[in-house]
Amino acid sequence: MSHRIGRLALAVLLALPASTSWASTSWASTSEAADGNRAPASWTSTSEAADGNRVPASALRIPKPTGKLPVGMTSLHLKDTSRPDPWVPSVKARELMVSLWYPAAKAGGARAAYMTVKESELTLKEAGASGVPGDLLSKTRIDAVKDARPAKGRLPLVVLSPGFTKPRYSLTGLAEDLASRGYAVAVIGHTYENVATSFPDGRVAECVACEIEPKNPAFFAKVGQIRAADVTFVLDSVLARYPKLIDRSRIAMGGHSVGGASSVAALLKDSRLRAGMNIDGTAVVPVPSGGLAKPYLLLGSEAKHSPGKDPTWDQSWPNLTGWKRWFVVTGTEHASFTDISVLSEQLGIDDGADLPATRSLEITRRIVAAFYDLHLRRKPQPLLNDPASRYPEVKSVGARRTRGR
């Protein structure tokens, strides 16, 4: 019963039947409130979902990034010896795997892997997959070149955090696109919060936090604070390792689901973060009544995050006292803002969204890039004042403008 939602999301991705219905699980109310992961009303079987049109694993790919620059990616193994792991206290240091994306000096070279074979195997096993190659997900094609030499120049840095139970790879489509536009992007794998995290020495950490009950607001508040600490540690590490690559004055954060919600805690904790973004995540870390003056974007699905749908967004909105936007995208579901929806579409699976996955990824990429271009590069972005002029699916719920922006 512990992480039924993660299994259901993976079942959609892999065209597998869900073993239980949403209504039958006692976790439904707390998890929906905390992480916005309500499943679609109905789930199709493998044959109904795929309808004989399953795409070969070798053909799975993340859509090409839309920027002009070639992209590199390297994996970082970081160890924070100043604190024990918050989920497994017997582990005396917090170990993290981070994917660092960046513009490469030149195109060409061996492609980076989407995920490791072991991570794919354990992810499929947790989903209850049978008759599916264990390396299915690891074969997903991306554009980044493994360990490519970075382009010269100091880059703005965006830190991204995925949803609860979700691997860092679920934000690859967004990270690659930002890197192709001239950003460094650090996507954090929050150890013991997803099905599998592979370390360079062969060890694999599984999801300890998934087994903790109850999944109530206090639990997810803890998740938010742990992630804020992870973000500060990752910033310390990346800035120390790449002192000539990152512009320390241009750093921001964002994320999906609880990863996005955690950005509030991170922005309050770390003065280096200049702006934040929450993509479809219930605000498990509320914006304090004293206000948060840093620029902030709320981007969500219309069904979950229109006014009155999620009280935590309604409560947080007036406490955001700086530049802010609240956009909802019609026809989307919770996974529409991530790779899960894109890969589902390629497999011929109906994930419950009305908006095609390639369109929702295009919208997500464009709005996210516009937000960071405005606040880290000071480039005016008319799209953020009238997104519907280019994307009719996007509704603007509210805004607070800064002069000239």
N, C-alpha and C positions, 0 to 999 in steps of 0.2 A: 504493500500500500504506500510505501514511503515516497517514491518519485514516479507515480503513475503518469503525471503530466509529461515528464521527460520522455517516457516510453511512448506515449500517444503521439507526441510530436515526431519522434523518430519513426513510428509506424506509418505516419503519413508520408514521410520522406522516402521510405523504402517500399511503399505499396503493400504494407503488411496489415492484416486485420487487427483491430484493437481487441484485446482480450476482455476488457470490461468497459462499461459505459461510464461517461462522466458522472452521471447522476448517482451511480452506485458507490462512489468513493467518498469517504468522510472528509477527505482533504479538500474537496471542491470549494467550500466557502472561504477558507483561509487562504488557499493558494491563489484563487482568483483575485481576492482582495489585495494580496501582497505582490503578485507578479504578473497579473493580467493574462495568464495563460489558459483561459477557458478554451476547451476544444470546440470545434464546429459541432453543430447539433447532431450530425450523423456521420458515420464512418463507413466507407465502402470497403469491401473485401479486396484482396489482391487482384483477382480477375476483374472485378468491377472497376477498380481504380485504374489499373493499367490498360484494360480493354485490349490486350494483345499488342500494345504499342510500347512496351518497355524499351527504353533506350539502353543500348549496351553500356556497361560501366566505362569502357574506354572512350565513350562519346560524351560523358558528363563533363561539363566545363562551366566555370564561372564566366559570365560575359566580360568581354574585353574592357579594360579601363578606358575612360573617355578623354583623359588628358593626353598631352603631346609627348610626355617623357617616358622613357623605358623605366621599368620598375625592378628593384632588387629587394630581396628579403633574406634576413638572417634570423636564426633562433638563438635567444639568449637564455642561459641557465643562471638564475640569480638566487643567492642565498642570503637571507637577512638573519644574521646571527644575534641581533639585538633582541629578538623575541622568539619564544617557542611557537610552534604552529597552533593557531587558535582552535582548530578542529581536532588535532591530535597532539595534546600537550606533551606527550612523551617524546615527540620529535622536537628537538631543542632549537631548531632554526626553521624559519619559514622559507621554503623553497618554491620558486615560481619559474614557469616557462613563459617567455614573452616572444611574440613574433614582431620583429622590427622591419617595417616596410619603408622604402625611401626611393627617390629617383636615382637611377643608376647612371654611371658615367657613359655607358654605351649599351646598345642592345646586343642580344646574343648571349648564349651560354646555356648551361643545364637548368631546366625548370625546377623551381622549388616544389616540394611535395605539399599537397593539400593537408594531409595529416599522415601520421605514421601507420604502417600496416597493423601494429598492435592496437593502436587507438581505434582503427577501423574495426578490427576483430571484436574488441570489447564493446564498442558502441552497438554493433550488430547483435552481439550476444544479449546485451541488455534489452534490446528491442524485441527479442524473441525471434529473430530471423532464422529461418531454416531454408536450406537449398539456395543460399545466397553466398557468393564468394566472399571470404572473410576480408579481402583487401578492396572490396567494392568502393568504399569512400576514399581510400587513399589514392585511387586512380583519377580522381577528379582533376581536370586540367585547369591550371591557372597560368597567368602570364609572367609572374615575377621570376627573375633569375636568382638561383640560390647563391647567396654570399657574393653578389655582384659588388664591384667597387662603387661606392657612392659618388654621385656627381659633386663637383666642388660648390662651395657656398654654404652659408648658414641657413638652416631650414626651420620654419615653424614646426612645432611638435604637437600632435594630437594623441592623447591617450584614450583608448577605447576599452570598454568592459562589457563582456557578453552577459546574456541572461543566466539565471540560476539553472544549473544542470547542463548548460550549453558550453561547448568548447570554444576556445578563442577562434577557431577556424570558421565559425558561423558568421563572422564579420569580415571575411576575406574580401568579398565583393566591394564593400565600402572602403576597406583599408587600401586595396590596390588602386582604387580610383583616386583617392586622396593623394597617394604617393605619385601617381602619374601627373598630378597637378602641382607637384612641388612641395609636398609635405613629408615629413617623417611621421610615421604612425606606429605607436607601440600598442599592440593588442595583448592584453594580459590574460593568461590562463590562471584562474584562481584555484589553486590546488585543493583537492578534496571537495570541490564544489561541482565537479563534472564527472562524467562516467570514467574517463581515463586521461591521465596526463603522463606522457612518456618523458623520462629523463635521459640524458646522453649516456649514462652508464647502464641503461637497460631496465632500471626500476620503473614501475608503473604505479602511480597513485590513483586510487579509485575514489568514488564519491562517498566519503564519510558523512558529510553534512546532509546528504539525501536521506540518511537513516534516522536522523534526529526528529523526534516528534515532541510537541505539536508544531506544525508550521504556522505559527501565529505571528501577529505583528512584532512581538518581542524578538522572535527568531530572525525575521527579515531585517529588523533594525540592527541586529548583531551583524548580519551579512553586510549591510551598508557600511558599518563602521570598520569591519575587517577590510573591505575593499578600499575604503579611503586610506587605510594604513598601507595597503598594497600599492596604491597609486603613488603615495609619497616615496616609498622605498624604490619603486621602479624609476621615478623621476631622478632620485639621487643617483641610481646606478647608471642610467642611460647618460645623464649629463657628465658623470665621471668618466665613462668609457668613450664618449664621443664629444669631447669638449669643443672641437672645431666644426662639428656637424650641426649642432642644435643651437638655435638662437634662444637663449634663456629668457628673453623678454617677450617671447611669443609662444606660449604654451597654453593648451586648453584641453578639455576632457569631454567625452560623450560616451554613450553606451545604449544598449538595448535592454528593455525590461528592467530587472533589478540592477543591471549594470548601469543603465541610464539614471535610475533613481538614486544610485549611490553617488552620482556626481555632485549632489548637494552637499553631502558630508565631506567629499574631497575638496570642493571649492571653499568650504568653511574652514577646513583644516590647513590647506596649503596655499599660501599667498602667491605662489608661482603660477597657479592656474588662473587665467584671465577670463575664461568663459566656460559655460557648461551646457550640456544638452541631454535631454531625456527622451529616448525614442520608445514610446508605448509602454512605459513602466510605471506601475502604481508607485506613488511617492512614499516609499517605506521610510525614507528619511525626510521628514517634513521640512519645508522652508520655515525657519524660525520667525516668530512674530516680529522680532526686531528687524527682519528684512534681509535680503540678499541682493546687493547692488551690482554684482557682476552680470554681464550679459548672459541671457539664458533663453534656450529654445525648447519648447514642448512640441513634439511631433508624434502624432498618434493615429490609431485607427478610429474611424468615425463611430463605429459601434461601441467601442470601449472608452473613448476619451473625448467625446463631445461633452459640452457642459451638462452637468447633472448625471453623467454616466459613472464617473469615478470621483467620489467626494474628495480624495486626496489632491487631485488637480485643482478642483474648485477652491480648496482651502489654501493651496500653495500659491495660486495665481496672484492674489493681492499682495502677498509678501515678497514677490519678486519686484524690487524697487528700481532696478536699472533697465536697460534696453531689454525688451522681451517680445517673444512671439509665441502664439499658440495656434498650431496648424493641425487639422485632421484631414486624412486622406480617405475619400469614399472608396468603398469596394475592397478595402484591405482587411486582413486578419493579423493576428499578433506576429506571425512568422513572416509576413509580407515584407518586412524591412530587413530581412536576413537572407543568407544563402539557402536556408531550408526551403523557402518558397520557390526559388529559382530551380533548384535541383528536383523538387517535386514536379514542377511544370515539365522539365525535360523528360521525366519518367512517365509522363502522361497521367499524373495523379491529381485529382481534385482536392485541394487543401482547404476548400471552403471559401476562398477569396473570389470576389467577382472581378477584380482588377487583375489583368495578366501580370505574372511575376516579373517579367522583364520590364514592364511599365512601372511597377511599384519600385523596382530597384533603380530605374532611371530617375524617378522623382526623388527618392531618398538620397541618391548620390548628389543630385543637383542642389537640393535644398541644404544638405549638410555642408557641401563645399561653399555655397554662398554665405552661410553663417560664419564659417571659419575665415573665408576671404575678407569678410567685413571686419571681423573683430581681431584677427591676427595680422592682416595685411592692410587694413584700412582702405579697402577698395569698395566704393559704393556698390550696393547690390539692390537694384530696383525690384528684383524678383521677390525679395523678402517683404516688400510693401504691397505687392499685388501678385501672389503666386498663381492665382487663377487665370491671369492673362496668358500664361504659358501652359499651365497645367490645370485644366478645369476641374480635375478631381480633388484639388486641394482647396479646402475651405479655411479661411482665416477667422479664428474665434476671437482673438484679441491681440492688441499690440500696444506697446509703449515705445514711442520714437525718441531717439536722440537727435537734436538738431543736425540737419545735413545728412541724416541717414535714413 
